[in-house]
Amino acid sequence: MQPTDLPPLRSSLDLERILEFEFVRATENAALQAIHWLGRGEKEKADAAACAAIAGVFDLLDIRGEVVIGEGIKDNAPGIFVGEQLGTWRNGSPRFNIALDPIDGTTNIAKGLPNSISVMAAAQVPDGAPNVMKSLPSFYCHKIAYGPAVKKALAEQGTRSFLDMPLKEVLSFVAEVLGKRVSDLVVVTMDRPRHGEIFREIREAGAAMRMISDGDITAAVAPSLPDSGVDLYIGMGGSPEGVLAAAALKCLGGDMQLRMWFHNQEHHAEVAELVTREELTKVFFVEDLVMGESALFCATGISDSSLLPGVKLIGHRAETHSILMRARSGTVRHIHATHQLDKKVVPLRESFMKHA
């Protein structure tokens, strides 16, 4: 082969394809660090350990990563916050918007309960372009998540706001699209006092309801996963978690509708100073939250959930289960990894270790 015949340098699409495995390496390491805090009543220390592992992986990775969705909005725990930079930030390295929750379900970790995962999402940003992930400034959003079949039917019949329809009508629409009776639908929501009216409407419609104590990223993704047994997710959950779930739904072909929801008037007034009047009541869809073609999503189970089994420790060996998705290819990978703990070196960022 002559020098002029050399293959072209890797395209940005190839870079994303290679880097996706570094993202899942970060969530794997976070899960391996967090599992040692299962049931110890120390959710801040568990979170700090997971943050140390994620930051440690990115300290070695040649990307320019900006955290658009991070921790610390609802509490003062140590975390990786919005605006922080991940990666080496060397000139010419690819630019990414990053959303992450080192532990979705920190309370569950502290109590030794199931349904906790380490989760990240990213979208590649073209040089010179603005951010491609949108951060919503409210603590919570009212959300309804559904799978590809419902998304397609909405597009064909004229997209409407489920959030502005009586829940009984939403359930009837979803049941018809899925070829089910309303009584056969399975709806997931979080067990919260603020969901009292949602509980009542679901029960009156006759649908089955599955309550979870925490971890609504998993719940929002479930309707878009084959064989999950979940048809719909409804509830008022964290806004950062909504954007993380949106990245997964972009990869899976599902969708979600979100509107900022306020638990008190003071927070409503704070957010009203930051956004337009239109955005204050706007219904956001997945494409409004993760824009463009690029989206990566990965998660690793810490304790068992409907999305992923948790970490299993056997002597000096650990087994992890992860899911890795990419929007451009539509590929979904389920990764079962075995880690030899007496050989494995997990890079950790020291600034978090004093908390852990």
C-alpha positions as CSV (number, residue, x, y, z in Angstrom):
1,M,0.0,0.0,0.0
2,Q,1.4,3.4,-1.0
3,P,1.3,6.3,1.5
4,T,-1.4,8.0,-0.5
5,D,-3.5,4.8,-0.2
6,L,-3.6,4.9,3.6
7,P,-7.1,4.7,5.1
8,P,-8.6,7.9,6.3
9,L,-8.4,8.9,9.9
10,R,-11.2,7.6,12.1
11,S,-14.4,9.6,11.8
12,S,-16.2,11.2,14.7
13,L,-18.7,8.3,14.4
14,D,-15.9,5.8,14.9
15,L,-14.6,7.7,18.0
16,E,-18.0,7.5,19.6
17,R,-18.2,3.8,18.8
18,I,-14.9,3.2,20.6
19,L,-15.4,5.5,23.5
20,E,-18.8,4.0,24.5
21,F,-16.9,1.2,26.3
22,E,-15.0,3.6,28.4
23,F,-18.3,5.0,29.7
24,V,-19.5,1.5,30.7
25,R,-16.1,0.9,32.4
26,A,-16.9,3.9,34.5
27,T,-20.3,2.7,35.7
28,E,-18.8,-0.8,36.3
29,N,-16.1,0.6,38.6
30,A,-18.7,2.8,40.3
31,A,-20.9,-0.2,41.1
32,L,-17.9,-2.2,42.3
33,Q,-17.0,0.6,44.7
34,A,-20.6,1.3,45.9
35,I,-21.5,-2.3,46.6
36,H,-19.3,-2.3,49.7
37,W,-21.6,0.3,51.3
38,L,-24.8,-1.8,50.8
39,G,-26.9,-1.7,53.9
40,R,-24.5,0.3,56.0
41,G,-26.7,3.4,56.3
42,E,-24.0,5.7,54.7
43,K,-25.5,6.9,51.4
44,E,-23.1,9.9,51.2
45,K,-20.1,7.6,51.5
46,A,-21.4,5.2,49.0
47,D,-22.0,8.1,46.6
48,A,-18.5,9.5,47.2
49,A,-17.0,6.1,46.4
50,A,-18.9,5.8,43.2
51,C,-17.9,9.4,42.2
52,A,-14.3,8.6,42.8
53,A,-14.4,5.6,40.5
54,I,-16.2,7.5,37.7
55,A,-13.9,10.5,37.9
56,G,-10.9,8.2,38.0
57,V,-11.7,6.6,34.7
58,F,-12.3,10.0,33.0
59,D,-9.0,11.4,34.4
60,L,-7.3,9.0,32.0
61,L,-9.6,9.5,29.0
62,D,-8.9,11.9,26.1
63,I,-12.2,13.7,25.8
64,R,-13.6,17.1,26.5
65,G,-16.5,16.2,28.7
66,E,-18.8,18.8,30.3
67,V,-21.3,17.6,32.9
68,V,-24.7,19.0,31.9
69,I,-26.7,16.8,34.3
70,G,-24.9,16.0,37.6
71,E,-25.5,15.7,41.3
72,G,-26.1,18.0,44.2
73,I,-29.3,19.7,43.1
74,K,-31.4,18.1,45.8
75,D,-28.8,17.6,48.5
76,N,-25.4,18.7,49.7
77,A,-23.7,15.3,49.3
78,P,-20.3,15.2,47.6
79,G,-20.7,14.6,43.9
80,I,-19.9,15.4,40.3
81,F,-21.7,18.6,39.7
82,V,-23.1,20.4,36.7
83,G,-20.4,22.4,34.9
84,E,-17.5,20.2,35.9
85,Q,-15.1,18.9,33.3
86,L,-14.4,15.2,32.8
87,G,-11.5,13.9,30.7
88,T,-8.1,15.3,29.9
89,W,-9.4,18.2,27.7
90,R,-6.5,17.9,25.3
91,N,-6.7,19.9,22.1
92,G,-8.5,18.1,19.4
93,S,-10.1,15.5,21.7
94,P,-13.9,14.9,21.0
95,R,-16.4,17.0,22.9
96,F,-19.2,15.4,24.9
97,N,-22.1,16.6,27.0
98,I,-22.4,14.2,29.9
99,A,-25.3,13.3,32.3
100,L,-24.6,11.1,35.2
101,D,-25.9,9.7,38.5
102,P,-23.2,7.6,40.1
103,I,-25.9,6.0,42.2
104,D,-29.5,6.2,41.2
105,G,-31.1,4.9,44.4
106,T,-28.7,6.0,47.2
107,T,-31.3,5.5,49.9
108,N,-31.8,1.9,48.6
109,I,-28.0,1.4,48.9
110,A,-28.0,2.7,52.5
111,K,-30.9,0.5,53.5
112,G,-29.6,-2.6,51.6
113,L,-32.6,-2.6,49.3
114,P,-32.9,-3.5,45.6
115,N,-33.2,-1.1,42.7
116,S,-30.0,0.8,42.6
117,I,-27.8,1.4,39.5
118,S,-24.9,3.5,38.4
119,V,-25.9,5.3,35.2
120,M,-24.4,7.7,32.7
121,A,-25.4,9.2,29.4
122,A,-23.5,11.3,26.8
123,A,-24.0,13.0,23.5
124,Q,-21.2,14.1,21.2
125,V,-21.1,17.8,20.5
126,P,-19.9,19.1,17.1
127,D,-17.0,21.6,17.5
128,G,-18.4,25.1,17.8
129,A,-21.9,23.9,18.5
130,P,-23.9,24.7,21.6
131,N,-24.8,22.0,24.2
132,V,-26.9,19.1,22.9
133,M,-28.3,18.1,26.2
134,K,-30.8,20.3,28.0
135,S,-30.8,20.7,31.8
136,L,-34.2,21.5,33.4
137,P,-33.7,23.8,36.5
138,S,-36.7,22.4,38.5
139,F,-36.1,19.7,41.2
140,Y,-38.9,17.6,39.7
141,C,-40.8,16.9,36.5
142,H,-44.2,15.3,35.9
143,K,-43.3,12.4,33.5
144,I,-45.0,9.9,31.4
145,A,-42.7,7.4,29.5
146,Y,-43.8,4.9,26.9
147,G,-42.4,2.6,24.3
148,P,-41.8,2.8,20.5
149,A,-45.3,1.5,19.5
150,V,-47.0,4.3,21.4
151,K,-44.6,6.9,20.1
152,K,-45.3,5.8,16.5
153,A,-49.1,5.9,17.1
154,L,-48.8,9.4,18.5
155,A,-46.9,10.5,15.5
156,E,-49.4,9.0,13.1
157,Q,-52.5,10.3,14.9
158,G,-51.2,13.7,15.8
159,T,-48.9,14.2,18.8
160,R,-50.9,15.2,21.9
161,S,-49.9,15.9,25.4
162,F,-50.6,13.0,27.7
163,L,-49.9,15.3,30.6
164,D,-53.0,17.4,29.7
165,M,-55.3,14.4,29.2
166,P,-57.3,12.6,31.9
167,L,-55.2,9.6,32.9
168,K,-58.1,7.3,32.1
169,E,-57.9,8.5,28.4
170,V,-54.1,8.0,28.3
171,L,-54.5,4.4,29.6
172,S,-57.2,3.7,27.0
173,F,-55.0,5.1,24.2
174,V,-52.0,3.0,25.3
175,A,-54.1,-0.1,25.7
176,E,-55.6,0.2,22.2
177,V,-52.1,0.8,20.6
178,L,-50.6,-2.3,22.4
179,G,-53.6,-4.5,21.6
180,K,-54.5,-5.0,25.3
181,R,-57.3,-4.3,27.6
182,V,-56.8,-1.5,30.1
183,S,-57.0,-4.2,32.9
184,D,-53.9,-5.9,31.3
185,L,-51.7,-2.8,31.4
186,V,-48.9,-2.5,33.9
187,V,-48.1,1.0,35.1
188,V,-45.1,1.8,37.3
189,T,-45.0,4.7,39.6
190,M,-43.0,5.7,42.7
191,D,-44.6,5.2,46.1
192,R,-44.9,8.9,47.2
193,P,-47.6,10.8,48.9
194,R,-47.6,13.3,46.0
195,H,-48.9,10.5,43.7
196,G,-52.1,10.0,45.6
197,E,-54.3,11.2,42.7
198,I,-52.3,9.1,40.2
199,F,-52.9,6.0,42.4
200,R,-56.6,6.7,42.5
201,E,-56.9,7.2,38.7
202,I,-55.0,4.1,37.8
203,R,-57.0,2.0,40.2
204,E,-60.3,3.4,39.0
205,A,-59.3,2.7,35.4
206,G,-58.6,-0.9,36.3
207,A,-54.9,-1.1,35.3
208,A,-52.3,-2.9,37.3
209,M,-50.0,-0.7,39.3
210,R,-46.4,-1.5,40.4
211,M,-45.0,0.8,43.0
212,I,-41.2,1.4,43.4
213,S,-39.5,3.0,46.4
214,D,-36.8,4.8,44.3
215,G,-34.9,4.7,41.0
216,D,-37.2,6.2,38.4
217,I,-34.6,6.0,35.6
218,T,-35.1,2.3,35.5
219,A,-38.8,2.7,35.6
220,A,-39.0,5.2,32.8
221,V,-36.8,3.0,30.5
222,A,-38.7,-0.2,31.2
223,P,-41.7,0.4,28.8
224,S,-39.2,0.6,25.9
225,L,-37.5,-2.7,26.8
226,P,-38.9,-5.9,25.3
227,D,-40.1,-8.4,27.9
228,S,-39.9,-5.9,30.7
229,G,-43.6,-6.4,31.6
230,V,-44.1,-2.7,31.9
231,D,-46.3,-0.6,29.6
232,L,-46.1,2.9,31.1
233,Y,-44.3,4.9,33.7
234,I,-46.0,7.9,35.4
235,G,-45.0,10.2,38.2
236,M,-43.3,13.3,39.5
237,G,-39.6,12.4,39.7
238,G,-36.3,14.1,39.5
239,S,-35.5,16.4,36.5
240,P,-31.9,15.2,36.2
241,E,-33.1,11.6,36.1
242,G,-35.6,12.5,33.4
243,V,-32.8,13.7,31.1
244,L,-30.8,10.5,31.8
245,A,-33.8,8.4,30.9
246,A,-34.4,10.5,27.8
247,A,-30.9,9.5,26.5
248,A,-31.8,5.8,26.9
249,L,-35.2,6.2,25.2
250,K,-33.5,8.0,22.3
251,C,-31.4,4.8,21.8
252,L,-34.4,2.5,22.2
253,G,-36.9,4.4,20.1
254,G,-39.3,5.2,22.9
255,D,-40.3,8.6,24.2
256,M,-41.3,10.5,27.3
257,Q,-43.2,13.6,28.0
258,L,-42.0,15.9,30.8
259,R,-43.2,19.2,32.3
260,M,-41.5,20.9,35.2
261,W,-43.4,20.3,38.5
262,F,-43.0,22.3,41.7
263,H,-43.3,21.1,45.2
264,N,-43.8,24.6,46.6
265,Q,-44.3,28.2,45.5
266,E,-40.8,29.3,46.5
267,H,-39.2,26.9,44.1
268,H,-41.7,27.8,41.4
269,A,-40.6,31.5,41.8
270,E,-36.9,30.6,41.7
271,V,-37.3,28.7,38.4
272,A,-39.5,31.4,36.9
273,E,-36.5,33.7,37.1
274,L,-34.4,31.3,35.1
275,V,-36.7,30.3,32.2
276,T,-39.2,31.8,29.8
277,R,-42.9,31.7,30.6
278,E,-43.3,29.3,27.8
279,E,-40.7,26.8,29.2
280,L,-42.3,27.0,32.6
281,T,-45.3,25.1,31.3
282,K,-43.9,23.4,28.2
283,V,-44.2,19.7,27.6
284,F,-40.7,18.4,26.7
285,F,-40.1,15.3,24.6
286,V,-37.0,13.2,24.3
287,E,-35.8,15.1,21.2
288,D,-36.1,18.4,23.2
289,L,-33.8,17.1,25.9
290,V,-31.1,15.2,23.8
291,M,-30.8,16.9,20.5
292,G,-29.1,15.7,17.3
293,E,-28.1,12.1,16.3
294,S,-25.7,11.2,19.1
295,A,-26.6,9.6,22.3
296,L,-24.9,7.0,24.5
297,F,-26.5,5.4,27.6
298,C,-25.0,2.9,30.0
299,A,-25.8,1.6,33.4
300,T,-24.5,-1.1,35.7
301,G,-26.5,-2.8,38.4
302,I,-25.5,-2.3,42.0
303,S,-28.3,-4.0,43.8
304,D,-30.9,-6.0,41.8
305,S,-33.4,-4.1,39.8
306,S,-35.9,-4.9,37.0
307,L,-33.3,-3.4,34.6
308,L,-30.2,-5.2,35.8
309,P,-29.0,-7.7,38.3
310,G,-26.8,-6.3,41.0
311,V,-23.1,-6.9,41.8
312,K,-22.3,-10.4,43.0
313,L,-19.3,-10.9,45.1
314,I,-17.7,-14.4,45.2
315,G,-14.4,-14.5,47.1
316,H,-11.9,-12.4,45.1
317,R,-14.2,-12.3,42.1
318,A,-17.1,-9.9,41.3
319,E,-19.7,-10.2,38.6
320,T,-21.4,-7.1,37.1
321,H,-24.2,-6.7,34.7
322,S,-24.4,-3.6,32.5
323,I,-26.5,-2.3,29.6
324,L,-24.9,-0.2,26.9
325,M,-26.9,1.6,24.1
326,R,-26.0,3.9,21.2
327,A,-28.6,5.9,19.3
328,R,-26.8,6.1,15.9
329,S,-26.7,2.3,15.5
330,G,-29.6,1.4,17.7
331,T,-27.4,-1.3,19.2
332,V,-28.2,-2.5,22.8
333,R,-25.6,-4.5,24.5
334,H,-26.0,-6.5,27.7
335,I,-22.6,-7.0,29.3
336,H,-21.9,-9.6,31.9
337,A,-18.4,-9.1,33.2
338,T,-16.3,-11.0,35.7
339,H,-13.7,-9.0,37.6
340,Q,-10.7,-10.5,39.4
341,L,-10.5,-8.2,42.4
342,D,-7.0,-9.3,43.4
343,K,-5.7,-8.2,40.0
344,K,-8.1,-5.3,39.1
345,V,-6.9,-1.8,39.6
346,V,-9.7,0.8,39.8
347,P,-8.4,4.4,39.2
348,L,-9.9,6.6,41.9
349,R,-9.9,10.4,42.1
350,E,-8.4,11.2,45.5
351,S,-10.6,14.3,46.2
352,F,-13.6,12.0,46.8
353,M,-11.9,9.4,48.9
354,K,-11.8,11.5,52.0
355,H,-15.6,11.4,52.0
356,A,-15.7,7.7,51.3
